[in-house]
Amino acid sequence: MNTVLFLILFPVIVAILLLVLRQLAVRKFIVVASTIVLIVASIFLVVQYFNTGAVFFEFGSYAINLGIFIIEVILAAIIIFISIKHKQFLAALLMLIGAAATIWFEIAHGEEVHAANNLFVDNLSLIMTIIIGVIGGLIALFSLGYMEDYHHHHPNVKNRVPFFFFIVYVFLGAMFGVVFANNLMWLFFFWEITTFCSFFLIGYGRDEVAIKNAFNALKMNLLGGLGFSAAIIFLFTNANTIELNQLPGLASAVVLLPVALLSFAGMTKSAQMPFSSWLLGAMVAPTPVSALLHSSTMVKAGVYLIIRLSPVFAFVDGGALLGLFVSMVGAVTFLITAFMAISQTDAKRVLAYSTISNLGLIIVCAGIGSYQLVWAAIMIVIFHAVAKALLFLSVGTVEHNLGDRVIESMDGLITKMPVVAVGMVIGIAGMFLAPFGMLISKWAALEGLVTANPILTVFVAFGSAATLFFWTKWLGKIIMIKEKPAGFEAKIPTSEKFTLTTLAILTVVACLGFSLISKYSLEPFIFANYGNTYMLSQSNVAILVMMMAFVIVLPLSLLFHKDINYRPQYLAGTNTGEKEKFYGSLGLTREITLRSFYLSNIFGEEKLFKLGVISSILLIIIMFGVGM
């Protein structure tokens, strides 16, 4: 238990130190040292509880609960004040309603509320610990060099880097709290802190666009928070429990509505339709924020909670129907956002839509709740986290060197920034190519859905086809061979180089260790919850082993290619002396350009977004009807 408490509290202590000690040299030392400590502590916790199964800790008292209540009220007051200051009255109202519910519950039932087990550790929380500790720590390390460059490129943005790091580390501590909390009141406390942290990070630039998108994220997540709060109140007043692990054992008349409310909270946090706009708006924040929100924190909290609810969907009477509509929201989101990603030229928006889409697929699996689909959902969480962190941070580095993050500007990136380009190739391949884990996990999801619900299989199949489209054209841009521009020299800070290299290696290592992750981590967890487990067939393992060479050969072949003998081509006109230019009509000199298809007239946001929003709202209404 000491390690669990350490992982929750240590990032908060680091956050305070970084806020107070503002010297650059001191900041670098603290961030580097804390990253090492977080990674070591996360690995130590895994070793400590690797074979123990679920372990529960009481660790709690009325004094701790009262302290959490006081912090919640103070934070609510701050958010209400900021909202009124910026004339965001809806945000202030939502926060006020949430605070009123919290205060009422504390006054009416505070002394009665008791959880036998406030904290716990099992294999799923260990997996999430590695994601938060390792990937989150590396993102913080990356931020050292990135934030210096960020203010160089954005001189009009006030330098508040100490505050930035303060929020990042509070964020990490809150995420550890989310995955260790069994007491739903504690889980809600950490849940709301991630909401507040995302609000401050998205609004870091403090310009009109940043503030607007920060409040958009705040309002949607506060709405989900109201659902979470209502679930806690309903559970305690009707079943006298606030413990997450007790939900599958409750009667359907008691548990279905709170689970619907908790699922709703998970959907808002993981930016499922109709709430997807907040995560897209979050792209205005510095790139490390995007990586945090998309990979190791925030949105993963949403799908984590719904995965925790999967046994209710599987075993409680009426749970299957409720879970079906949860899955349908995920399926609509997966399909619609995958197609909308095709029309995007901004690399971060492609990554954002891809994230929302993959989170939808995780919710599809978790909502059905069978042991095979829960296995697939957790595997997707793992591989999505590491690959998306790598891609977001790589795009940030590319943007600072090329001057924008438009995919069309990444022509020949392999010759301009070979190391970063190879990392991006690994990240993109990790999202859709065999034998990387994401593709195998999707295969398992399709296999499970064919048996459980063939209709959902159609959504996943077509969404996966769209995935192939937008990843392939981006990959082609990166590895296109073009002559390196004269005078171009990439400038990449050491902290960024180290982080990108490490994440690329981790993506490959996760692929190489796919079967081991399944055998020693996922299968015991699935068996403990379902009495059955999903195992990779011997034929699949054999295919996986045979394809492993691809994981190593492709990046190495790109990284260590010899100097290219670049020859001018016949261009159906008169060539100039320059290799990539020709004389066009009227004797004008023109440059060779190759452009991808984005099909915005078919897959544009304005065409598909309304369809997704209307469909998902109807499904959520039906979901609540089933819960009641």
Secondary structure, DSSP 8 states (H G I E B T S, - for coil): -HHHHHHHHHHHHHHHHHHH---HHHHHHHHHHHHHHHHHHHHHHHHHTTTS--EEE----HHHHHHHHHHHHHHHHHHHHHHHHTT-HHHHHHHHHHHHHHHHHHHHHTTT---S-SEEE-HHHHHHHHIIIIIHHHHHHHHHHHHHHHHHH-TTS---HHHHHHHHHHHHHHHHHHHHB-BHHHHHHHHHHHHHHHHHHHTTT-SHHHHHHHHHHHHHHHHHHHHHHHHHHHHHHHHS--BGGGGGGS-HHHHHHHHHHHHHHHHHHTT-TTSTHHHHHGGGS-HHHHHIIIIISTHHHHHHHHHHTHHHHHHSTTHHHHHHHHHHHHHHHHHHHHHHHHT--BHHHHHHHHHHHHHHHHHHHHHH--HHHHHHHHHHHHHHHHHHHHHHHHHHHHHHHHS--BGGGGTTHHHHSHHHHHHHHHHHHHHHSTTSHHHHHHHHHHHHHHHH-HHHHHHHHHHHHHHHHHHHHHHHHHH------TT------HHHHHHHHHHHHHHHHHHHTHHHHIIIIIHHHHHHHHS------HHHHHHHHHHHHHHHHHHHHHHT-----------SSEE-SSTTEEE-GGG-EEE--------HHHH-HHHHHHHHHHHHHHHHHHHHHHH-
